[in-house]
């Protein structure tokens, strides 16, 4: 697995952990401040792919709460 993608997974897990509760929009704003973003938004599909990979690799479940927006 590429070091870059693993670092992205760690960044996402850490961002969610530190925030406690965070919206996708807030994650995207933080994402835009990283070098990985290259000034581009984090696609929702990529977020979900990363979220699933984090669960598979680290057994960390990032749940999406669609009811408390």
PDB file of N, H, CA, C and O in Angstrom:
ATOM      1  N   UNK A   1       0.857  -1.179   0.000  1.00  0.00           N
ATOM      2  CA  UNK A   1       0.000   0.000   0.000  1.00  0.00           C
ATOM      3  C   UNK A   1       0.898   1.236   0.000  1.00  0.00           C
ATOM      4  O   UNK A   1       1.904   1.287   0.708  1.00  0.00           O
ATOM      5  N   UNK A   2       0.536   2.188  -0.772  1.00  0.00           N
ATOM      6  H   UNK A   2      -0.281   2.146  -1.347  1.00  0.00           H
ATOM      7  CA  UNK A   2       1.335   3.401  -0.885  1.00  0.00           C
ATOM      8  C   UNK A   2       1.311   4.189   0.424  1.00  0.00           C
ATOM      9  O   UNK A   2       0.285   4.281   1.098  1.00  0.00           O
ATOM     10  N   UNK A   3       2.458   4.746   0.757  1.00  0.00           N
ATOM     11  H   UNK A   3       3.291   4.672   0.209  1.00  0.00           H
ATOM     12  CA  UNK A   3       2.587   5.517   1.988  1.00  0.00           C
ATOM     13  C   UNK A   3       1.618   6.698   2.002  1.00  0.00           C
ATOM     14  O   UNK A   3       1.063   7.036   3.048  1.00  0.00           O
ATOM     15  N   UNK A   4       1.417   7.319   0.849  1.00  0.00           N
ATOM     16  H   UNK A   4       1.867   7.044   0.000  1.00  0.00           H
ATOM     17  CA  UNK A   4       0.550   8.495   0.757  1.00  0.00           C
ATOM     18  C   UNK A   4      -0.893   8.164   1.128  1.00  0.00           C
ATOM     19  O   UNK A   4      -1.521   8.909   1.880  1.00  0.00           O
ATOM     20  N   UNK A   5      -1.414   7.077   0.621  1.00  0.00           N
ATOM     21  H   UNK A   5      -0.904   6.472   0.010  1.00  0.00           H
ATOM     22  CA  UNK A   5      -2.811   6.726   0.895  1.00  0.00           C
ATOM     23  C   UNK A   5      -2.971   6.343   2.362  1.00  0.00           C
ATOM     24  O   UNK A   5      -3.982   6.674   2.982  1.00  0.00           O
ATOM     25  N   UNK A   6      -1.991   5.655   2.918  1.00  0.00           N
ATOM     26  H   UNK A   6      -1.170   5.386   2.415  1.00  0.00           H
ATOM     27  CA  UNK A   6      -2.034   5.303   4.338  1.00  0.00           C
ATOM     28  C   UNK A   6      -2.021   6.562   5.195  1.00  0.00           C
ATOM     29  O   UNK A   6      -2.739   6.638   6.192  1.00  0.00           O
ATOM     30  N   UNK A   7      -1.218   7.546   4.822  1.00  0.00           N
ATOM     31  H   UNK A   7      -0.635   7.484   4.012  1.00  0.00           H
ATOM     32  CA  UNK A   7      -1.187   8.817   5.544  1.00  0.00           C
ATOM     33  C   UNK A   7      -2.531   9.534   5.458  1.00  0.00           C
ATOM     34  O   UNK A   7      -2.941  10.190   6.415  1.00  0.00           O
ATOM     35  N   UNK A   8      -3.206   9.421   4.347  1.00  0.00           N
ATOM     36  H   UNK A   8      -2.872   8.888   3.570  1.00  0.00           H
ATOM     37  CA  UNK A   8      -4.541  10.025   4.209  1.00  0.00           C
ATOM     38  C   UNK A   8      -5.538   9.361   5.148  1.00  0.00           C
ATOM     39  O   UNK A   8      -6.357  10.037   5.771  1.00  0.00           O
ATOM     40  N   UNK A   9      -5.469   8.037   5.249  1.00  0.00           N
ATOM     41  H   UNK A   9      -4.805   7.487   4.743  1.00  0.00           H
ATOM     42  CA  UNK A   9      -6.357   7.317   6.149  1.00  0.00           C
ATOM     43  C   UNK A   9      -6.113   7.756   7.591  1.00  0.00           C
ATOM     44  O   UNK A   9      -7.055   8.000   8.345  1.00  0.00           O
ATOM     45  N   UNK A  10      -4.848   7.853   7.957  1.00  0.00           N
ATOM     46  H   UNK A  10      -4.083   7.656   7.344  1.00  0.00           H
ATOM     47  CA  UNK A  10      -4.501   8.274   9.313  1.00  0.00           C
ATOM     48  C   UNK A  10      -4.972   9.700   9.554  1.00  0.00           C
ATOM     49  O   UNK A  10      -5.504  10.010  10.620  1.00  0.00           O
ATOM     50  N   UNK A  11      -4.778  10.570   8.564  1.00  0.00           N
ATOM     51  H   UNK A  11      -4.346  10.318   7.698  1.00  0.00           H
ATOM     52  CA  UNK A  11      -5.234  11.963   8.694  1.00  0.00           C
ATOM     53  C   UNK A  11      -6.746  12.008   8.926  1.00  0.00           C
ATOM     54  O   UNK A  11      -7.209  12.725   9.813  1.00  0.00           O
ATOM     55  N   UNK A  12      -7.513  11.261   8.152  1.00  0.00           N
ATOM     56  H   UNK A  12      -7.137  10.678   7.431  1.00  0.00           H
ATOM     57  CA  UNK A  12      -8.966  11.275   8.277  1.00  0.00           C
ATOM     58  C   UNK A  12      -9.403  10.735   9.631  1.00  0.00           C
ATOM     59  O   UNK A  12     -10.244  11.338  10.298  1.00  0.00           O
ATOM     60  N   UNK A  13      -8.842   9.611  10.041  1.00  0.00           N
ATOM     61  H   UNK A  13      -8.159   9.121   9.499  1.00  0.00           H
ATOM     62  CA  UNK A  13      -9.210   9.034  11.336  1.00  0.00           C
ATOM     63  C   UNK A  13      -8.867  10.004  12.464  1.00  0.00           C
ATOM     64  O   UNK A  13      -9.664  10.184  13.384  1.00  0.00           O
ATOM     65  N   UNK A  14      -7.712  10.619  12.405  1.00  0.00           N
ATOM     66  H   UNK A  14      -7.064  10.473  11.657  1.00  0.00           H
ATOM     67  CA  UNK A  14      -7.290  11.573  13.424  1.00  0.00           C
ATOM     68  C   UNK A  14      -8.181  12.813  13.432  1.00  0.00           C
ATOM     69  O   UNK A  14      -8.533  13.314  14.500  1.00  0.00           O
ATOM     70  N   UNK A  15      -8.543  13.305  12.268  1.00  0.00           N
ATOM     71  H   UNK A  15      -8.257  12.898  11.400  1.00  0.00           H
ATOM     72  CA  UNK A  15      -9.402  14.485  12.159  1.00  0.00           C
ATOM     73  C   UNK A  15     -10.758  14.228  12.794  1.00  0.00           C
ATOM     74  O   UNK A  15     -11.267  15.060  13.545  1.00  0.00           O
ATOM     75  N   UNK A  16     -11.335  13.088  12.495  1.00  0.00           N
ATOM     76  H   UNK A  16     -10.922  12.412  11.885  1.00  0.00           H
ATOM     77  CA  UNK A  16     -12.648  12.741  13.064  1.00  0.00           C
ATOM     78  C   UNK A  16     -12.527  12.522  14.568  1.00  0.00           C
ATOM     79  O   UNK A  16     -13.373  12.982  15.335  1.00  0.00           O
ATOM     80  N   UNK A  17     -11.486  11.825  14.985  1.00  0.00           N
ATOM     81  H   UNK A  17     -10.799  11.451  14.361  1.00  0.00           H
ATOM     82  CA  UNK A  17     -11.290  11.557  16.411  1.00  0.00           C
ATOM     83  C   UNK A  17     -11.152  12.851  17.208  1.00  0.00           C
ATOM     84  O   UNK A  17     -11.793  13.013  18.246  1.00  0.00           O
ATOM     85  N   UNK A  18     -10.326  13.763  16.731  1.00  0.00           N
ATOM     86  H   UNK A  18      -9.805  13.631  15.888  1.00  0.00           H
ATOM     87  CA  UNK A  18     -10.090  15.021  17.447  1.00  0.00           C
ATOM     88  C   UNK A  18     -11.357  15.877  17.527  1.00  0.00           C
ATOM     89  O   UNK A  18     -11.591  16.564  18.521  1.00  0.00           O
ATOM     90  N   UNK A  19     -12.162  15.826  16.474  1.00  0.00           N
ATOM     91  H   UNK A  19     -11.971  15.267  15.667  1.00  0.00           H
ATOM     92  CA  UNK A  19     -13.375  16.652  16.433  1.00  0.00           C
ATOM     93  C   UNK A  19     -14.503  16.064  17.273  1.00  0.00           C
ATOM     94  O   UNK A  19     -15.346  16.801  17.784  1.00  0.00           O
ATOM     95  N   UNK A  20     -14.522  14.770  17.414  1.00  0.00           N
ATOM     96  H   UNK A  20     -13.838  14.172  16.999  1.00  0.00           H
ATOM     97  CA  UNK A  20     -15.657  14.124  18.094  1.00  0.00           C
ATOM     98  C   UNK A  20     -16.805  13.983  17.113  1.00  0.00           C
ATOM     99  O   UNK A  20     -17.046  12.901  16.579  1.00  0.00           O
ATOM    100  N   UNK A  21     -17.505  15.066  16.878  1.00  0.00           N
ATOM    101  H   UNK A  21     -17.310  15.946  17.311  1.00  0.00           H
ATOM    102  CA  UNK A  21     -18.531  15.115  15.837  1.00  0.00           C
ATOM    103  C   UNK A  21     -18.088  16.142  14.817  1.00  0.00           C
ATOM    104  O   UNK A  21     -17.660  17.243  15.165  1.00  0.00           O
ATOM    105  N   UNK A  22     -18.195  15.773  13.570  1.00  0.00           N
ATOM    106  H   UNK A  22     -18.542  14.879  13.287  1.00  0.00           H
ATOM    107  CA  UNK A  22     -17.754  16.666  12.505  1.00  0.00           C
ATOM    108  C   UNK A  22     -18.568  16.372  11.260  1.00  0.00           C
ATOM    109  O   UNK A  22     -18.866  15.214  10.969  1.00  0.00           O
ATOM    110  N   UNK A  23     -18.925  17.398  10.533  1.00  0.00           N
ATOM    111  H   UNK A  23     -18.684  18.339  10.770  1.00  0.00           H
ATOM    112  CA  UNK A  23     -19.677  17.202   9.298  1.00  0.00           C
ATOM    113  C   UNK A  23     -18.716  16.953   8.143  1.00  0.00           C
ATOM    114  O   UNK A  23     -17.525  17.250   8.227  1.00  0.00           O
ATOM    115  N   UNK A  24     -19.250  16.416   7.091  1.00  0.00           N
ATOM    116  H   UNK A  24     -20.218  16.175   7.023  1.00  0.00           H
ATOM    117  CA  UNK A  24     -18.425  16.214   5.893  1.00  0.00           C
ATOM    118  C   UNK A  24     -17.909  17.556   5.383  1.00  0.00           C
ATOM    119  O   UNK A  24     -16.776  17.643   4.910  1.00  0.00           O
ATOM    120  N   UNK A  25     -18.722  18.589   5.474  1.00  0.00           N
ATOM    121  H   UNK A  25     -19.642  18.518   5.858  1.00  0.00           H
ATOM    122  CA  UNK A  25     -18.302  19.915   5.013  1.00  0.00           C
ATOM    123  C   UNK A  25     -17.108  20.417   5.816  1.00  0.00           C
ATOM    124  O   UNK A  25     -16.191  21.021   5.260  1.00  0.00           O
ATOM    125  N   UNK A  26     -17.119  20.167   7.125  1.00  0.00           N
ATOM    126  H   UNK A  26     -17.864  19.676   7.577  1.00  0.00           H
ATOM    127  CA  UNK A  26     -15.989  20.566   7.963  1.00  0.00           C
ATOM    128  C   UNK A  26     -14.744  19.744   7.640  1.00  0.00           C
ATOM    129  O   UNK A  26     -13.633  20.272   7.618  1.00  0.00           O
ATOM    130  N   UNK A  27     -14.935  18.456   7.389  1.00  0.00           N
ATOM    131  H   UNK A  27     -15.838  18.027   7.406  1.00  0.00           H
ATOM    132  CA  UNK A  27     -13.810  17.610   6.981  1.00  0.00           C
ATOM    133  C   UNK A  27     -13.233  18.141   5.677  1.00  0.00           C
ATOM    134  O   UNK A  27     -12.015  18.229   5.525  1.00  0.00           O
ATOM    135  N   UNK A  28     -14.092  18.491   4.750  1.00  0.00           N
ATOM    136  H   UNK A  28     -15.082  18.420   4.874  1.00  0.00           H
ATOM    137  CA  UNK A  28     -13.631  18.991   3.461  1.00  0.00           C
ATOM    138  C   UNK A  28     -12.837  20.291   3.623  1.00  0.00           C
ATOM    139  O   UNK A  28     -11.817  20.482   2.960  1.00  0.00           O
ATOM    140  N   UNK A  29     -13.300  21.182   4.501  1.00  0.00           N
ATOM    141  H   UNK A  29     -14.128  21.027   5.040  1.00  0.00           H
ATOM    142  CA  UNK A  29     -12.565  22.437   4.736  1.00  0.00           C
ATOM    143  C   UNK A  29     -11.169  22.139   5.273  1.00  0.00           C
ATOM    144  O   UNK A  29     -10.191  22.757   4.854  1.00  0.00           O
ATOM    145  N   UNK A  30     -11.084  21.195   6.197  1.00  0.00           N
ATOM    146  H   UNK A  30     -11.879  20.693   6.538  1.00  0.00           H
ATOM    147  CA  UNK A  30      -9.773  20.817   6.737  1.00  0.00           C
ATOM    148  C   UNK A  30      -8.927  20.149   5.651  1.00  0.00           C
ATOM    149  O   UNK A  30      -7.720  20.374   5.572  1.00  0.00           O
ATOM    150  N   UNK A  31      -9.559  19.338   4.827  1.00  0.00           N
ATOM    151  H   UNK A  31     -10.540  19.156   4.892  1.00  0.00           H
ATOM    152  CA  UNK A  31      -8.890  18.658   3.730  1.00  0.00           C
ATOM    153  C   UNK A  31      -8.241  19.667   2.782  1.00  0.00           C
ATOM    154  O   UNK A  31      -7.116  19.465   2.325  1.00  0.00           O
ATOM    155  N   UNK A  32      -8.950  20.740   2.496  1.00  0.00           N
ATOM    156  H   UNK A  32      -9.863  20.905   2.867  1.00  0.00           H
ATOM    157  CA  UNK A  32      -8.433  21.752   1.573  1.00  0.00           C
ATOM    158  C   UNK A  32      -7.170  22.429   2.101  1.00  0.00           C
ATOM    159  O   UNK A  32      -6.430  23.045   1.334  1.00  0.00           O
ATOM    160  N   UNK A  33      -6.921  22.316   3.405  1.00  0.00           N
ATOM    161  H   UNK A  33      -7.522  21.815   4.027  1.00  0.00           H
ATOM    162  CA  UNK A  33      -5.709  22.883   4.006  1.00  0.00           C
ATOM    163  C   UNK A  33      -4.524  21.927   3.993  1.00  0.00           C
ATOM    164  O   UNK A  33      -3.445  22.270   4.477  1.00  0.00           O
ATOM    165  N   UNK A  34      -4.715  20.725   3.440  1.00  0.00           N
ATOM    166  H   UNK A  34      -5.591  20.446   3.047  1.00  0.00           H
ATOM    167  CA  UNK A  34      -3.615  19.762   3.360  1.00  0.00           C
ATOM    168  C   UNK A  34      -2.944  19.849   2.001  1.00  0.00           C
ATOM    169  O   UNK A  34      -3.529  20.333   1.032  1.00  0.00           O
ATOM    170  N   UNK A  35      -1.708  19.373   1.943  1.00  0.00           N
ATOM    171  H   UNK A  35      -1.232  18.980   2.730  1.00  0.00           H
ATOM    172  CA  UNK A  35      -0.992  19.324   0.661  1.00  0.00           C
ATOM    173  C   UNK A  35      -1.618  18.311  -0.285  1.00  0.00           C
ATOM    174  O   UNK A  35      -1.529  18.461  -1.504  1.00  0.00           O
ATOM    175  N   UNK A  36      -2.251  17.281   0.267  1.00  0.00           N
ATOM    176  H   UNK A  36      -2.323  17.159   1.256  1.00  0.00           H
ATOM    177  CA  UNK A  36      -2.837  16.229  -0.569  1.00  0.00           C
ATOM    178  C   UNK A  36      -3.987  16.741  -1.424  1.00  0.00           C
ATOM    179  O   UNK A  36      -4.239  16.215  -2.508  1.00  0.00           O
ATOM    180  N   UNK A  37      -4.684  17.759  -0.943  1.00  0.00           N
ATOM    181  H   UNK A  37      -4.479  18.186  -0.062  1.00  0.00           H
ATOM    182  CA  UNK A  37      -5.877  18.223  -1.659  1.00  0.00           C
ATOM    183  C   UNK A  37      -5.561  18.883  -2.994  1.00  0.00           C
ATOM    184  O   UNK A  37      -6.377  18.870  -3.916  1.00  0.00           O
ATOM    185  N   UNK A  38      -4.365  19.459  -3.088  1.00  0.00           N
ATOM    186  H   UNK A  38      -3.701  19.469  -2.339  1.00  0.00           H
ATOM    187  CA  UNK A  38      -3.994  20.212  -4.293  1.00  0.00           C
ATOM    188  C   UNK A  38      -5.066  21.238  -4.639  1.00  0.00           C
ATOM    189  O   UNK A  38      -5.288  21.550  -5.809  1.00  0.00           O
ATOM    190  N   UNK A  39      -5.740  21.768  -3.586  1.00  0.00           N
ATOM    191  H   UNK A  39      -5.559  21.514  -2.636  1.00  0.00           H
ATOM    192  CA  UNK A  39      -6.764  22.788  -3.783  1.00  0.00           C
ATOM    193  C   UNK A  39      -8.101  22.268  -4.269  1.00  0.00           C
ATOM    194  O   UNK A  39      -8.974  23.052  -4.639  1.00  0.00           O
ATOM    195  N   UNK A  40      -8.274  20.943  -4.272  1.00  0.00           N
ATOM    196  H   UNK A  40      -7.564  20.306  -3.971  1.00  0.00           H
ATOM    197  CA  UNK A  40      -9.519  20.342  -4.766  1.00  0.00           C
ATOM    198  C   UNK A  40     -10.303  19.747  -3.607  1.00  0.00           C
ATOM    199  O   UNK A  40      -9.725  19.210  -2.661  1.00  0.00           O
ATOM    200  N   UNK A  41     -11.626  19.849  -3.691  1.00  0.00           N
ATOM    201  H   UNK A  41     -12.095  20.285  -4.458  1.00  0.00           H
ATOM    202  CA  UNK A  41     -12.502  19.266  -2.675  1.00  0.00           C
ATOM    203  C   UNK A  41     -12.283  17.762  -2.559  1.00  0.00           C
ATOM    204  O   UNK A  41     -11.840  17.104  -3.500  1.00  0.00           O
ATOM    205  N   UNK A  42     -12.604  17.241  -1.385  1.00  0.00           N
ATOM    206  H   UNK A  42     -12.964  17.776  -0.621  1.00  0.00           H
ATOM    207  CA  UNK A  42     -12.589  15.799  -1.166  1.00  0.00           C
ATOM    208  C   UNK A  42     -13.904  15.241  -1.689  1.00  0.00           C
ATOM    209  O   UNK A  42     -14.964  15.556  -1.149  1.00  0.00           O
ATOM    210  N   UNK A  43     -13.854  14.419  -2.730  1.00  0.00           N
ATOM    211  H   UNK A  43     -12.992  14.163  -3.169  1.00  0.00           H
ATOM    212  CA  UNK A  43     -15.109  13.854  -3.241  1.00  0.00           C
ATOM    213  C   UNK A  43     -15.778  12.970  -2.180  1.00  0.00           C
ATOM    214  O   UNK A  43     -15.104  12.242  -1.452  1.00  0.00           O
ATOM    215  N   UNK A  44     -17.081  13.041  -2.106  1.00  0.00           N
ATOM    216  H   UNK A  44     -17.630  13.632  -2.698  1.00  0.00           H
ATOM    217  CA  UNK A  44     -17.828  12.252  -1.125  1.00  0.00           C
ATOM    218  C   UNK A  44     -17.543  10.764  -1.301  1.00  0.00           C
ATOM    219  O   UNK A  44     -17.407  10.038  -0.317  1.00  0.00           O
ATOM    220  N   UNK A  45     -17.455  10.318  -2.519  1.00  0.00           N
ATOM    221  H   UNK A  45     -17.566  10.908  -3.319  1.00  0.00           H
ATOM    222  CA  UNK A  45     -17.176   8.902  -2.777  1.00  0.00           C
ATOM    223  C   UNK A  45     -15.797   8.514  -2.226  1.00  0.00           C
ATOM    224  O   UNK A  45     -15.640   7.431  -1.662  1.00  0.00           O
ATOM    225  N   UNK A  46     -14.814   9.381  -2.385  1.00  0.00           N
ATOM    226  H   UNK A  46     -14.942  10.260  -2.843  1.00  0.00           H
ATOM    227  CA  UNK A  46     -13.475   9.123  -1.847  1.00  0.00           C
ATOM    228  C   UNK A  46     -13.524   9.063  -0.327  1.00  0.00           C
ATOM    229  O   UNK A  46     -12.886   8.206   0.285  1.00  0.00           O
ATOM    230  N   UNK A  47     -14.280   9.974   0.284  1.00  0.00           N
ATOM    231  H   UNK A  47     -14.797  10.670  -0.213  1.00  0.00           H
ATOM    232  CA  UNK A  47     -14.439   9.951   1.732  1.00  0.00           C
ATOM    233  C   UNK A  47     -14.974   8.590   2.182  1.00  0.00           C
ATOM    234  O   UNK A  47     -14.433   7.988   3.110  1.00  0.00           O
ATOM    235  N   UNK A  48     -16.019   8.110   1.536  1.00  0.00           N
ATOM    236  H   UNK A  48     -16.457   8.599   0.782  1.00  0.00           H
ATOM    237  CA  UNK A  48     -16.604   6.825   1.926  1.00  0.00           C
ATOM    238  C   UNK A  48     -15.639   5.667   1.659  1.00  0.00           C
ATOM    239  O   UNK A  48     -15.586   4.719   2.442  1.00  0.00           O
ATOM    240  N   UNK A  49     -14.889   5.730   0.580  1.00  0.00           N
ATOM    241  H   UNK A  49     -14.932   6.500  -0.056  1.00  0.00           H
ATOM    242  CA  UNK A  49     -13.890   4.690   0.314  1.00  0.00           C
ATOM    243  C   UNK A  49     -12.810   4.693   1.395  1.00  0.00           C
ATOM    244  O   UNK A  49     -12.394   3.632   1.860  1.00  0.00           O
ATOM    245  N   UNK A  50     -12.361   5.873   1.793  1.00  0.00           N
ATOM    246  H   UNK A  50     -12.699   6.735   1.415  1.00  0.00           H
ATOM    247  CA  UNK A  50     -11.362   5.983   2.859  1.00  0.00           C
ATOM    248  C   UNK A  50     -11.943   5.486   4.179  1.00  0.00           C
ATOM    249  O   UNK A  50     -11.277   4.770   4.926  1.00  0.00           O
ATOM    250  N   UNK A  51     -13.172   5.866   4.457  1.00  0.00           N
ATOM    251  H   UNK A  51     -13.712   6.448   3.850  1.00  0.00           H
ATOM    252  CA  UNK A  51     -13.845   5.458   5.690  1.00  0.00           C
ATOM    253  C   UNK A  51     -13.905   3.930   5.789  1.00  0.00           C
ATOM    254  O   UNK A  51     -13.637   3.359   6.847  1.00  0.00           O
ATOM    255  N   UNK A  52     -14.254   3.285   4.694  1.00  0.00           N
ATOM    256  H   UNK A  52     -14.471   3.748   3.835  1.00  0.00           H
ATOM    257  CA  UNK A  52     -14.334   1.816   4.682  1.00  0.00           C
ATOM    258  C   UNK A  52     -12.958   1.184   4.830  1.00  0.00           C
ATOM    259  O   UNK A  52     -12.803   0.181   5.527  1.00  0.00           O
ATOM    260  N   UNK A  53     -11.962   1.765   4.180  1.00  0.00           N
ATOM    261  H   UNK A  53     -12.087   2.580   3.613  1.00  0.00           H
ATOM    262  CA  UNK A  53     -10.598   1.243   4.282  1.00  0.00           C
ATOM    263  C   UNK A  53     -10.070   1.378   5.707  1.00  0.00           C
ATOM    264  O   UNK A  53      -9.380   0.485   6.200  1.00  0.00           O
ATOM    265  N   UNK A  54     -10.390   2.485   6.369  1.00  0.00           N
ATOM    266  H   UNK A  54     -10.951   3.209   5.969  1.00  0.00           H
ATOM    267  CA  UNK A  54      -9.981   2.693   7.761  1.00  0.00           C
ATOM    268  C   UNK A  54     -10.595   1.615   8.647  1.00  0.00           C
ATOM    269  O   UNK A  54      -9.934   1.096   9.546  1.00  0.00           O
ATOM    270  N   UNK A  55     -11.839   1.283   8.397  1.00  0.00           N
ATOM    271  H   UNK A  55     -12.376   1.705   7.667  1.00  0.00           H
ATOM    272  CA  UNK A  55     -12.483   0.223   9.177  1.00  0.00           C
ATOM    273  C   UNK A  55     -11.801  -1.120   8.929  1.00  0.00           C
ATOM    274  O   UNK A  55     -11.551  -1.870   9.873  1.00  0.00           O
ATOM    275  N   UNK A  56     -11.501  -1.426   7.683  1.00  0.00           N
ATOM    276  H   UNK A  56     -11.704  -0.817   6.917  1.00  0.00           H
ATOM    277  CA  UNK A  56     -10.862  -2.704   7.354  1.00  0.00           C
ATOM    278  C   UNK A  56      -9.446  -2.804   7.927  1.00  0.00           C
ATOM    279  O   UNK A  56      -9.062  -3.842   8.466  1.00  0.00           O
ATOM    280  N   UNK A  57      -8.676  -1.724   7.809  1.00  0.00           N
ATOM    281  H   UNK A  57      -8.988  -0.881   7.371  1.00  0.00           H
ATOM    282  CA  UNK A  57      -7.270  -1.764   8.220  1.00  0.00           C
ATOM    283  C   UNK A  57      -7.071  -1.590   9.715  1.00  0.00           C
ATOM    284  O   UNK A  57      -6.246  -2.275  10.320  1.00  0.00           O
ATOM    285  N   UNK A  58      -7.824  -0.674  10.314  1.00  0.00           N
ATOM    286  H   UNK A  58      -8.494  -0.117   9.823  1.00  0.00           H
ATOM    287  CA  UNK A  58      -7.576  -0.297  11.698  1.00  0.00           C
ATOM    288  C   UNK A  58      -8.704  -0.684  12.652  1.00  0.00           C
ATOM    289  O   UNK A  58      -8.601  -0.467  13.860  1.00  0.00           O
ATOM    290  N   UNK A  59      -9.764  -1.249  12.117  1.00  0.00           N
ATOM    291  H   UNK A  59      -9.847  -1.426  11.136  1.00  0.00           H
ATOM    292  CA  UNK A  59     -10.945  -1.604  12.914  1.00  0.00           C
ATOM    293  C   UNK A  59     -11.522  -0.378  13.636  1.00  0.00           C
ATOM    294  O   UNK A  59     -11.978  -0.461  14.776  1.00  0.00           O
ATOM    295  N   UNK A  60     -11.485   0.761  12.930  1.00  0.00           N
ATOM    296  H   UNK A  60     -11.115   0.828  12.003  1.00  0.00           H
ATOM    297  CA  UNK A  60     -12.076   2.001  13.417  1.00  0.00           C
ATOM    298  C   UNK A  60     -13.283   2.289  12.539  1.00  0.00           C
ATOM    299  O   UNK A  60     -13.158   2.422  11.322  1.00  0.00           O
ATOM    300  N   UNK A  61     -14.447   2.385  13.157  1.00  0.00           N
ATOM    301  H   UNK A  61     -14.549   2.277  14.146  1.00  0.00           H
ATOM    302  CA  UNK A  61     -15.674   2.608  12.407  1.00  0.00           C
ATOM    303  C   UNK A  61     -16.062   4.088  12.483  1.00  0.00           C
ATOM    304  O   UNK A  61     -16.417   4.587  13.551  1.00  0.00           O
ATOM    305  N   UNK A  62     -15.993   4.773  11.364  1.00  0.00           N
ATOM    306  H   UNK A  62     -15.704   4.367  10.496  1.00  0.00           H
ATOM    307  CA  UNK A  62     -16.429   6.163  11.276  1.00  0.00           C
ATOM    308  C   UNK A  62     -17.859   6.124  10.773  1.00  0.00           C
ATOM    309  O   UNK A  62     -18.113   5.833   9.604  1.00  0.00           O
ATOM    310  N   UNK A  63     -18.787   6.420  11.665  1.00  0.00           N
ATOM    311  H   UNK A  63     -18.581   6.657  12.614  1.00  0.00           H
ATOM    312  CA  UNK A  63     -20.196   6.353  11.313  1.00  0.00           C
ATOM    313  C   UNK A  63     -20.697   7.704  10.837  1.00  0.00           C
ATOM    314  O   UNK A  63     -20.286   8.753  11.333  1.00  0.00           O
ATOM    315  N   UNK A  64     -21.580   7.654   9.881  1.00  0.00           N
ATOM    316  H   UNK A  64     -21.915   6.802   9.478  1.00  0.00           H
ATOM    317  CA  UNK A  64     -22.218   8.861   9.369  1.00  0.00           C
ATOM    318  C   UNK A  64     -23.603   8.962   9.989  1.00  0.00           C
ATOM    319  O   UNK A  64     -24.403   8.031   9.904  1.00  0.00           O
ATOM    320  N   UNK A  65     -23.874  10.089  10.604  1.00  0.00           N
ATOM    321  H   UNK A  65     -23.223  10.846  10.673  1.00  0.00           H
ATOM    322  CA  UNK A  65     -25.166  10.336  11.237  1.00  0.00           C
ATOM    323  C   UNK A  65     -25.970  11.234  10.307  1.00  0.00           C
ATOM    324  O   UNK A  65     -25.767  12.448  10.275  1.00  0.00           O
ATOM    325  N   UNK A  66     -26.871  10.640   9.563  1.00  0.00           N
ATOM    326  H   UNK A  66     -27.036   9.654   9.590  1.00  0.00           H
ATOM    327  CA  UNK A  66     -27.671  11.390   8.578  1.00  0.00           C
ATOM    328  C   UNK A  66     -28.834  12.128   9.222  1.00  0.00           C
ATOM    329  O   UNK A  66     -29.503  12.923   8.561  1.00  0.00           O
ATOM    330  N   UNK A  67     -29.085  11.878  10.496  1.00  0.00           N
ATOM    331  H   UNK A  67     -28.542  11.232  11.033  1.00  0.00           H
ATOM    332  CA  UNK A  67     -30.250  12.460  11.150  1.00  0.00           C
ATOM    333  C   UNK A  67     -29.938  13.760  11.893  1.00  0.00           C
ATOM    334  O   UNK A  67     -30.821  14.600  12.066  1.00  0.00           O
ATOM    335  N   UNK A  68     -28.719  13.927  12.322  1.00  0.00           N
ATOM    336  H   UNK A  68     -28.001  13.244  12.181  1.00  0.00           H
ATOM    337  CA  UNK A  68     -28.344  15.127  13.083  1.00  0.00           C
ATOM    338  C   UNK A  68     -27.434  16.018  12.237  1.00  0.00           C
ATOM    339  O   UNK A  68     -26.248  16.163  12.533  1.00  0.00           O
ATOM    340  N   UNK A  69     -27.972  16.584  11.233  1.00  0.00           N
ATOM    341  H   UNK A  69     -28.935  16.466  10.993  1.00  0.00           H
ATOM    342  CA  UNK A  69     -27.179  17.449  10.357  1.00  0.00           C
ATOM    343  C   UNK A  69     -27.198  18.856  10.811  1.00  0.00           C
ATOM    344  O   UNK A  69     -26.579  19.715  10.183  1.00  0.00           O
TER     345      UNK A  69
END
